[in-house]
Structure formats: structure tokens, C-alpha cells
């Protein structure tokens, strides 16, 4: 497993940074800001975080491959972030001593963002992989 994990970090460094950033941001207390008054700002934030994560995963995958394995891309690039979103919500509910709360509507926003990221990212990954064939 260590070899697979290390290889993933080398192949997808930006994705790993985004994953770590999401975990950190989701586990620390959220300070009050002027944006706190924006309706559903937390849901929009989840949507953007997970959409961005999936988009980055897709782009990094497409940049290093010559052909896309769609099943692998959907499992690792879409399903894994959705599962991570559920795990983050459970961790917030059970591991933060009430500082953060798990919210299943946040999970829906995570999954929606991931789907939007895939909708944009898969065609771009396909284009990048096609471009790699020519190189």
C-alpha cells in the first residue's frame, strides 16, 4: 500500500494538496466573516471545494495519460471524493467535540460539486490525453 500511496502523491500532487486542505478546513472552527451573512454560503463552499477537487483530479489524470480508463477515472476521480465528503461529515459530527457539526445537506453539496467537477473535468481530461498521444 505504501508504494501505491507514494506513487499517487507523485502523480497527483495538486490533488493531494487539495484533499489535505479540504480535511483541514473542514475540521477547524469557522471564523465569522462578512460572507457569513450570505445565504447558504456553507453549501456553496462545499460545492466549490468538491467541484474543484474533482476537476483537479481529472486534469492531473488527463495530463499524464495517453488513454483514459473511464471506469478508473470515475471510481478514483468521482466516487472517491464523494465518499470522502461523507467521511468528512462523519468526522465533523463525531471527532470535533461540537466545534463542527456533520450535515447531510453538506454531503449533498459535496456530491453535487463533485458531479459538476466531473462534468467539466472529464472532457478536459479526454482532450489532454488525446493531446498526449500526439506528443
N, C-alpha and C positions, 0 to 999 in steps of 0.2 A: 504494500500500500504506500509506503514512504516514497518509493520510486515514482509511482503514478502521481502522487501529490506534488512532488518536486517538479516533475515534467509539466504538470498543469500550470504551476506557478511560472515556469519559464516560458510556456507557450501562450499564456493568457495573463500577463502581468497586470494590465489595467483592470481586467475583470476582477482579479483578486483584490486589488486596491478598493474597487467599488464595493465588493462584498464586505470587506473589513469595515469600510466607512459606514455602510448601512447598519451593520451589527452594532458598531459603537454609537452611532447617532440614535438608534432605536433603544439603547439600554441606558442612556444617561437622561437626567432630568431635562425637560424642555423649558428654557427661559421664556418669559413673556417678552414679546416684541410687538411692534405696531402691526405686523401681519397676523397676530393672534386674533384680531378682530375680523379678519376675512372669513366669510362663511365657508366651512368645510376645508380650511387650509390644511388640516392634517391629512385629509383624504387626498387632496391634490398633491401633497408632498409624497405620500406613499405611491401614488400613481406615477409620478415623475421619477422617483428613486428606482422603482422596479422596471419601468419602461426603459430608463437609461441603462440599467444593469443588463437587461436582455439585449438591448441594442449593441452595447459594447461587446458582449459575449459573441453575438452574431458577426460583428465586424472583425473582431480578432480571429475568429474561426475562419471566416472567408478569406482573410489576408494570408493565412498560412496554408490553405488547402488548394488543390487544383480541381478537385471534385467535391461536391457536398454530399455528405451522407445525411439525408434529411431526417431519418429516424434518430440518429445520434444527435443531430442538431436540436431536434425538438425535445429529446429527453434531457440533454445536458444544458441546453440553452433556454428552454422554456419551462419544462416541468420542474427541473431542479430549483430554479428561482421561485417558482410558485410554492413548492414545498418549503423552501427556506422562509418565505413570507409567513407561512403557518407556524413554523418553528419560532420565528421571531415573536409572533403574537403570544405564543405559549410561554416563551421565556419572559416576556414583559409581564404576563399575568402571574407567573409563579416564582420568578427569580429576582424581582426588583424591590421587594418589600413595600409594595404600594406606591413606589415612586413613578412607575409607569403601569398602565393597565393594558391587558390584551383586549383587542377589539376585533370581532369577526368582520365588521364592516371595513376595518383597515385591511384585513386579509383579502376581502373582495376588491378593494382598491389596488392592493399589491398584484393580484391576479390580472385585473383589468389592465394595469400598467404593463405587466409582462406581455400580455397578448398584443397590446399596441406596439411595444418594442419589437416583438417578433414580426408583426405585420409590416413594419418598416425595415427591420433588420434582415429578414430572410432574403428579400430581393437584392438588397445591397450585398449580402454575403455571396449570393449566387453570382452577381456581377464581378465581385472581387476575385472569386475562384476562377471564373471564366478568363479574367484578365491574367491570372497566374499561369494558365495554360499556354498563353502566347509568349510568356517570358522564357 
